[in-house]
Amino acid sequence: VEGFTRGGNGVCYLEYSGKDTGYSRMYPKSLGAGSKRVRKALGSSEWRMRIYTSSRHLRRMPDLRFLDKVGSASVPLVDFKRGSDFRRWVPKMPSANYAWAFYGNLDVVKA
């Protein structure tokens, strides 16, 4: 899961690959507006979150290799709505021109 701030709003991308996709990276479908939010992790979960900063205004998802890493943390669930949610885990997070990445594994269940 990667994302960045653009004009005060966050933009996020999720890519998935697994046996069912032939290990090709794909974007899963969103549940859309009005879907139920997950309040807590189902079972044990751990995601590695990394925060990056840019000296430039971000207009699209940057290549994280060219940004400065601010910090990282292990988080139990990817559920962040505002900058203060990120700052709880990485206190030195900038207030603008930043990007993030979450790395982890999950089980995909078909409904």
C-alpha positions in Angstrom: 0.0 0.0 0.0 1.6 3.3 -1.1 0.3 6.8 -0.8 1.1 10.5 -0.7 -0.3 13.9 0.2 -1.6 16.2 -2.6 -2.9 19.6 -1.7 -3.9 18.5 1.8 -5.6 15.3 0.7 -4.2 11.8 0.7 -4.0 9.5 -2.4 -3.5 5.8 -1.8 -2.8 2.8 -4.0 -3.0 -0.9 -3.1 -1.4 -3.6 -5.2 -1.8 -7.3 -4.6 -0.1 -10.3 -6.1 -0.6 -14.0 -5.3 -1.2 -17.5 -6.6 -4.7 -16.4 -7.9 -3.2 -13.7 -10.0 -0.3 -15.7 -11.4 1.9 -13.5 -9.1 1.2 -10.5 -11.3 0.6 -7.2 -9.5 -3.0 -6.1 -9.6 -5.2 -3.4 -8.0 -8.1 -5.0 -6.1 -11.6 -3.5 -6.3 -12.7 -1.1 -3.7 -15.8 -1.6 -1.7 -16.6 2.1 -2.3 -18.4 4.7 -0.2 -20.6 3.5 2.6 -18.7 0.2 3.1 -18.2 -1.0 6.6 -14.9 -0.1 8.2 -12.8 -2.8 10.0 -12.4 -1.7 13.6 -9.7 -4.1 14.6 -7.3 -6.5 13.0 -8.8 -9.9 12.3 -6.3 -12.3 13.9 -2.7 -11.3 14.2 -1.4 -8.8 11.7 1.8 -6.7 11.3 2.5 -4.1 8.7 5.8 -2.2 8.2 5.0 1.4 7.7 7.6 3.8 6.2 7.3 7.6 5.9 9.2 9.7 3.3 9.5 13.4 2.7 10.0 15.4 -0.5 11.4 18.9 -1.0 8.9 19.3 -3.8 5.1 19.5 -3.9 3.8 16.1 -4.8 1.3 15.8 -7.7 1.5 12.1 -8.3 2.8 9.0 -6.5 6.6 9.5 -6.4 9.3 6.9 -6.7 10.1 6.4 -3.0 13.8 5.6 -3.8 14.3 9.3 -4.5 12.7 10.6 -1.3 14.2 11.0 2.1 13.1 8.4 4.7 11.7 10.1 7.8 11.1 6.9 9.9 9.3 3.6 10.1 7.2 1.6 12.5 5.4 -1.8 12.8 1.6 -1.2 12.9 -1.1 -3.8 13.6 -3.6 -2.4 11.0 -3.6 -0.1 8.0 -6.3 2.4 9.0 -5.0 6.0 8.9 -7.3 9.0 8.2 -5.2 12.1 9.0 -1.6 13.1 9.6 -2.0 12.7 13.3 -2.7 9.0 12.8 0.7 8.6 11.1 2.4 10.9 13.6 1.3 8.6 16.5 3.8 5.9 15.1 6.4 8.2 13.4 6.6 11.4 15.5 9.0 13.2 13.1 6.5 13.0 10.2 6.3 16.2 8.2 3.0 18.1 7.9 3.2 18.4 4.0 4.9 16.8 1.0 5.2 13.3 2.4 4.6 9.8 1.1 4.1 6.5 2.9 4.3 2.8 2.2 3.0 -0.2 4.1 4.5 -3.6 3.5 2.9 -6.8 4.8 1.0 -10.0 3.9 -2.6 -10.8 4.1 -5.0 -13.5 3.2 -7.6 -12.7 0.5 -11.0 -14.4 1.0 -13.6 -14.4 -1.7 -17.1 -13.6 -0.6 
